[in-house]
Amino acid sequence: MATNGSTMLEPLRQGLPPLDPAAVSSAASCALPARYEAVGDARRFTRGTLDQWGLGERFDDVCLVVSELVTNALRHALPDTARASDQDPQVRLHLMRWTERLVCAVRDPSNDSPVAREADDFSAESGRGLFLVDSFCDSWGWHPLAGTLSGKVVWALFRLQPAE
């Protein structure tokens, strides 16, 4: 299910110093099937990866954000036919670590921008996911994929404490 490698997603800069692709200290990704049970797969993958990187103490916040991003991709970015078939996975979770940053990114095939529900509409049954993402990470954003890939990447950035 998982592959390790250097995965770089652009742009991840929102008011932060530029990220040097060569400075990625760790990266991992996994393909997720087009079914809601994949959210649990994403949480297990995140737990294992963060433990391996010595970041297990960040699991609760990161896991909540990963769960929301993956759920949104499965709910809003896949055509109904994708969830009903056994075709190749179209959603992919990427985790990337720099010395002082962790980025969680979810790639999906939709070109539609994510829509955050207004904070005053928090009592609605759904639509709170991006509000939670915004509350638990240091910044988040999205961008369309370039080249031969279609779709987008929605990402969330967590600042890490520098090693002492």
Wavefront OBJ file of the C-alpha trace (Angstrom):
o trace
v 0.000 0.000 0.000
v 2.744 2.502 0.874
v 5.753 3.750 -0.975
v 8.600 5.799 0.393
v 10.412 8.295 -1.743
v 10.997 11.952 -2.283
v 7.698 13.512 -3.214
v 7.603 17.254 -3.703
v 4.392 19.206 -4.037
v 4.338 22.889 -4.971
v 3.538 25.481 -3.703
v 3.685 25.158 0.076
v 4.874 28.613 0.933
v 2.069 30.776 2.398
v 4.171 33.309 4.264
v 6.930 30.832 5.063
v 10.519 30.767 3.844
v 10.905 28.777 0.614
v 11.141 25.014 0.888
v 14.164 23.462 -0.734
v 13.107 20.186 -2.383
v 16.541 18.776 -1.583
v 15.954 19.468 2.123
v 13.079 16.986 2.435
v 14.355 14.675 5.128
v 11.592 12.096 4.819
v 8.651 11.407 2.545
v 6.081 8.652 2.276
v 2.890 8.161 0.327
v 0.127 5.639 -0.080
v -2.632 5.059 -2.592
v -6.115 4.892 -1.129
v -9.031 2.927 -2.580
v -12.233 4.755 -3.511
v -14.212 3.677 -0.460
v -14.770 5.309 2.916
v -12.901 2.565 4.768
v -9.772 4.110 3.245
v -9.924 6.822 5.923
v -8.916 4.166 8.462
v -6.114 3.037 6.138
v -4.902 6.644 5.972
v -4.914 6.935 9.780
v -2.930 3.700 10.179
v -0.449 4.802 7.526
v -0.070 8.186 9.244
v 0.449 6.571 12.660
v 3.144 4.238 11.346
v 4.905 6.976 9.414
v 4.907 9.488 12.274
v 6.153 6.821 14.692
v 8.943 5.919 12.269
v 9.939 9.594 12.025
v 9.852 10.089 15.804
v 6.811 12.384 15.580
v 4.277 10.185 17.352
v 3.399 12.991 19.770
v 1.887 14.944 16.837
v -0.403 12.072 15.817
v -3.707 13.383 17.235
v -3.690 16.712 15.376
v -2.137 15.297 12.203
v -4.513 12.322 12.172
v -7.570 14.551 12.495
v -6.389 16.665 9.551
v -5.498 13.609 7.427
v -8.910 12.086 8.168
v -10.689 15.268 7.071
v -8.634 15.705 3.899
v -9.097 12.070 2.844
v -12.816 12.123 3.677
v -13.269 15.283 1.606
v -11.433 13.735 -1.339
v -13.557 10.584 -1.175
v -16.833 12.455 -0.669
v -16.436 15.413 -3.007
v -13.673 14.711 -5.518
v -14.529 11.281 -6.874
v -17.312 10.589 -9.329
v -19.897 8.144 -7.991
v -18.746 5.600 -10.584
v -15.259 5.564 -9.013
v -16.633 4.490 -5.623
v -18.748 1.797 -7.268
v -15.912 0.229 -9.249
v -12.639 -1.518 -8.509
v -10.601 0.801 -10.717
v -7.142 2.007 -9.765
v -6.947 4.266 -6.703
v -7.417 7.921 -7.551
v -6.715 9.355 -4.108
v -3.208 9.443 -2.711
v -1.921 10.575 0.698
v 1.542 12.148 0.870
v 3.435 12.892 4.085
v 6.592 14.996 3.826
v 8.910 16.078 6.575
v 11.425 18.875 6.629
v 13.471 19.758 9.703
v 10.848 22.134 11.067
v 7.761 21.268 8.984
v 5.451 18.383 8.281
v 3.143 18.492 5.269
v 0.146 16.224 4.743
v -1.190 16.347 1.207
v -4.056 14.507 -0.459
v -4.191 14.236 -4.231
v -7.511 13.636 -5.977
v -8.813 13.709 -9.568
v -11.175 16.683 -9.213
v -10.329 20.115 -10.573
v -12.866 21.767 -8.245
v -11.491 23.930 -5.459
v -12.215 22.890 -1.883
v -14.885 25.002 -0.229
v -14.602 25.860 3.451
v -17.873 26.359 5.314
v -18.162 29.627 7.188
v -17.425 29.449 10.922
v -20.925 30.765 11.738
v -22.433 27.711 9.990
v -20.664 25.208 12.254
v -23.947 23.607 13.338
v -24.517 22.138 9.856
v -24.434 18.347 9.557
v -21.508 18.397 7.127
v -18.976 20.840 5.774
v -16.940 21.396 8.919
v -13.906 19.484 7.642
v -11.876 22.387 6.296
v -12.774 24.490 9.337
v -11.231 21.727 11.482
v -8.227 21.482 9.176
v -7.701 25.234 9.510
v -8.031 24.991 13.308
v -5.514 22.172 13.803
v -2.724 22.940 11.322
v -0.536 26.005 10.867
v -1.626 26.609 7.279
v -3.396 24.809 4.478
v -4.112 25.323 0.826
v -4.591 23.627 -2.478
v -3.339 23.787 -6.013
v -4.187 22.166 -9.329
v -1.875 19.493 -10.649
v 0.276 20.347 -13.641
v 1.518 18.438 -16.629
v -0.208 15.222 -17.608
v -1.895 14.779 -14.222
v -5.368 16.165 -13.744
v -6.895 17.002 -10.412
v -5.603 18.835 -7.378
v -3.665 18.533 -4.153
v -5.041 19.785 -0.842
v -2.318 20.170 1.775
v -1.880 21.069 5.424
v 1.344 22.251 7.043
v 2.394 21.668 10.652
v 5.358 23.480 12.164
v 7.680 21.190 14.110
v 9.906 22.100 17.004
v 13.569 22.188 15.960
v 15.662 19.350 17.332
v 17.723 20.414 20.308
l 1 2 3 4 5 6 7 8 9 10 11 12 13 14 15 16 17 18 19 20 21 22 23 24 25 26 27 28 29 30 31 32 33 34 35 36 37 38 39 40 41 42 43 44 45 46 47 48 49 50 51 52 53 54 55 56 57 58 59 60 61 62 63 64 65 66 67 68 69 70 71 72 73 74 75 76 77 78 79 80 81 82 83 84 85 86 87 88 89 90 91 92 93 94 95 96 97 98 99 100 101 102 103 104 105 106 107 108 109 110 111 112 113 114 115 116 117 118 119 120 121 122 123 124 125 126 127 128 129 130 131 132 133 134 135 136 137 138 139 140 141 142 143 144 145 146 147 148 149 150 151 152 153 154 155 156 157 158 159 160 161 162 163 164
